[in-house]
Amino acid sequence: MALIKSLRGFDPVIGNDTYLAETAVVIGDVVIGDGCSIWYGTILRGDVNSIRIGNGVNIQDGSVLHTLYQKSVIEIEDDVSIGHNVTIHGAKICKGALIGMGAVVLDHAVVGEGAIIAAGSVVLSGMQVEPGSIYAGVPAKFVKKVDPEQAKEINQKIARNYHFYASWYTEGE
C-alpha cells in the first residue's frame, strides 16, 4: 500500500478510481483528481506548499513533485502524462501536456496546453512553454509547433493507456 501521510494539518485527498502503486508516497497538501495513476517510486511532497492534480493524470515511476516554501505551488491540469523520473518543482502543467522521461520543470514555469517537453529537457524557472509546441534541450528551447489534433490524440492515448495499465493492478481488489 502506498504511503499516504498527513502533515502540518493537511490530509492528502485521493480521487475516485485513482491507482497508487505500493511504493508511491503522497505527503501533506496534495489533492489528486479522479482516474489518475501514481506509479512506483513516485513522490508527491506537499509538505511546504500545495500540489493539485487534475483528472486522468498519470505520473510515472520515479518522478518527484515538490515546491518552494510559501513561494510556488504545483498545478497539473487534466489528462497530463508525466514520464518516468521527471522532476517538477513548483510549476504549472496545462491540460493534455506530455512531460518526457527524465525532464525537469522548475518553479513558476508554465507548460502550455498540449505541449510536449522532450525527454531529458530542463524547463527553467519562469519559462512559458507555448501551447501545442515541442520544447527540447538544456535549457529547453522551442523546436516546432505540432498539429493540435495530432498532439491531442497522442497525449490522450498515453493517458488512456496508463489508466488501462492501472486496471491490471486493481483487478480483484
C-alpha positions as CSV (number, residue, x, y, z in Angstrom):
1,M,0.0,0.0,0.0
2,A,1.2,3.5,-0.9
3,L,2.5,5.7,1.9
4,I,-0.1,8.4,2.4
5,K,0.9,10.8,5.2
6,S,-0.9,13.8,6.8
7,L,1.4,16.7,7.6
8,R,1.0,20.1,9.2
9,G,-2.8,19.6,9.4
10,F,-3.1,18.7,5.7
11,D,-4.6,15.3,4.7
12,P,-3.9,14.1,1.1
13,V,-7.1,13.8,-0.9
14,I,-7.2,10.9,-3.4
15,G,-9.9,10.9,-6.2
16,N,-12.1,8.1,-7.3
17,D,-10.7,5.3,-9.5
18,T,-7.1,6.5,-8.8
19,Y,-4.3,4.0,-8.6
20,L,-1.5,4.4,-6.2
21,A,1.4,2.0,-6.6
22,E,2.6,0.3,-3.4
23,T,5.8,2.4,-3.3
24,A,4.2,5.7,-4.2
25,V,4.5,8.4,-1.5
26,V,1.9,11.2,-1.1
27,I,2.5,13.7,1.7
28,G,0.6,16.7,3.1
29,D,-1.2,19.3,1.0
30,V,-1.9,17.1,-2.1
31,V,-5.2,16.7,-4.0
32,I,-5.3,14.1,-6.8
33,G,-8.3,14.0,-9.1
34,D,-10.3,11.0,-10.5
35,G,-8.9,8.4,-12.8
36,C,-5.3,9.1,-12.1
37,S,-2.3,6.7,-11.7
38,I,0.7,7.4,-9.5
39,W,3.4,4.8,-10.2
40,Y,6.2,3.1,-8.3
41,G,8.7,5.2,-6.5
42,T,6.9,8.4,-7.3
43,I,6.9,11.1,-4.5
44,L,4.3,13.9,-4.2
45,R,5.7,16.0,-1.4
46,G,3.1,18.6,-0.4
47,D,5.0,19.4,2.8
48,V,5.8,23.0,2.1
49,N,3.1,24.1,-0.3
50,S,0.2,22.7,-2.3
51,I,0.1,20.1,-5.2
52,R,-3.1,20.0,-7.2
53,I,-3.5,17.3,-9.8
54,G,-6.5,17.1,-12.2
55,N,-8.4,14.1,-13.6
56,G,-6.9,11.5,-15.8
57,V,-3.3,12.3,-15.0
58,N,-0.5,9.7,-14.9
59,I,2.7,10.3,-13.1
60,Q,5.1,7.6,-14.0
61,D,7.8,5.7,-12.0
62,G,10.4,7.6,-10.0
63,S,9.0,11.1,-10.5
64,V,9.3,13.7,-7.8
65,L,7.0,16.7,-7.3
66,H,7.8,19.4,-4.8
67,T,7.5,23.1,-4.3
68,L,9.2,26.1,-2.6
69,Y,8.0,27.1,0.8
70,Q,5.4,29.8,0.6
71,K,6.6,30.7,-3.0
72,S,5.5,28.1,-5.5
73,V,2.8,25.5,-6.0
74,I,2.2,22.7,-8.4
75,E,-0.9,22.7,-10.6
76,I,-1.3,19.8,-13.1
77,E,-4.5,20.0,-15.2
78,D,-6.5,17.1,-16.7
79,D,-5.1,14.4,-19.0
80,V,-1.4,15.2,-18.4
81,S,1.3,12.5,-18.8
82,I,4.4,12.8,-16.7
83,G,7.1,10.4,-17.8
84,H,9.5,8.2,-15.8
85,N,11.9,10.0,-13.5
86,V,10.6,13.6,-14.0
87,T,11.1,16.3,-11.5
88,I,8.5,19.0,-11.3
89,H,9.3,21.8,-8.8
90,G,6.6,24.4,-8.3
91,A,5.3,24.6,-11.9
92,K,2.0,24.6,-13.8
93,I,1.4,21.9,-16.4
94,C,-1.7,22.6,-18.6
95,K,-4.3,20.2,-19.9
96,G,-3.1,17.4,-22.2
97,A,0.6,18.2,-22.0
98,L,3.3,15.5,-22.1
99,I,6.5,15.7,-20.0
100,G,9.1,13.3,-21.3
101,M,11.2,10.9,-19.3
102,G,13.9,12.5,-17.1
103,A,12.8,16.1,-17.8
104,V,13.0,18.8,-15.2
105,V,10.4,21.6,-14.9
106,L,11.3,24.3,-12.4
107,D,9.5,26.9,-10.3
108,H,6.9,29.2,-11.9
109,A,7.3,27.6,-15.3
110,V,4.1,27.1,-17.3
111,V,3.9,24.3,-19.8
112,G,1.0,25.2,-22.2
113,E,-1.9,23.1,-23.2
114,G,-1.0,20.1,-25.4
115,A,2.7,21.0,-25.3
116,I,5.4,18.3,-25.3
117,I,8.6,18.5,-23.3
118,A,11.2,16.2,-24.8
119,A,12.9,13.6,-22.6
120,G,15.9,14.9,-20.6
121,S,14.9,18.6,-21.2
122,V,15.2,21.3,-18.5
123,V,12.4,23.9,-18.4
124,L,13.9,26.8,-16.5
125,S,12.2,28.8,-13.7
126,G,9.6,31.2,-15.0
127,M,9.7,29.9,-18.6
128,Q,6.5,29.9,-20.6
129,V,6.2,26.9,-23.0
130,E,3.8,27.7,-25.9
131,P,0.7,25.6,-26.2
132,G,0.8,22.9,-28.8
133,S,4.6,23.0,-29.2
134,I,7.6,20.8,-28.7
135,Y,10.5,22.1,-26.5
136,A,13.8,20.2,-26.1
137,G,17.2,20.6,-24.7
138,V,19.1,22.0,-21.7
139,P,17.8,24.6,-21.3
140,A,14.6,23.7,-23.2
141,K,14.0,25.7,-26.3
142,F,11.2,25.9,-28.9
143,V,11.6,23.2,-31.6
144,K,8.4,23.4,-33.6
145,K,4.6,23.6,-33.4
146,V,2.7,20.4,-33.6
147,D,-0.6,19.7,-35.2
148,P,-3.0,20.3,-32.3
149,E,-5.2,17.3,-33.2
150,Q,-2.2,15.0,-33.5
151,A,-0.7,16.2,-30.2
152,K,-4.1,15.8,-28.5
153,E,-4.5,12.3,-29.9
154,I,-1.0,11.2,-28.9
155,N,-1.2,12.7,-25.4
156,Q,-4.7,11.4,-24.8
157,K,-3.7,7.9,-26.0
158,I,-0.8,7.8,-23.5
159,A,-3.2,9.0,-20.7
160,R,-5.8,6.3,-21.6
161,N,-3.1,3.6,-21.8
162,Y,-1.9,4.4,-18.3
163,H,-5.5,4.3,-17.0
164,F,-5.8,0.8,-18.7
165,Y,-2.4,-0.4,-17.2
166,A,-3.6,0.7,-13.7
167,S,-6.6,-1.6,-14.1
168,W,-4.3,-4.6,-14.3
169,Y,-3.1,-3.7,-10.8
170,T,-6.5,-3.2,-9.3
171,E,-8.4,-6.2,-10.7
172,G,-9.6,-8.5,-8.0
173,E,-9.2,-6.0,-5.2
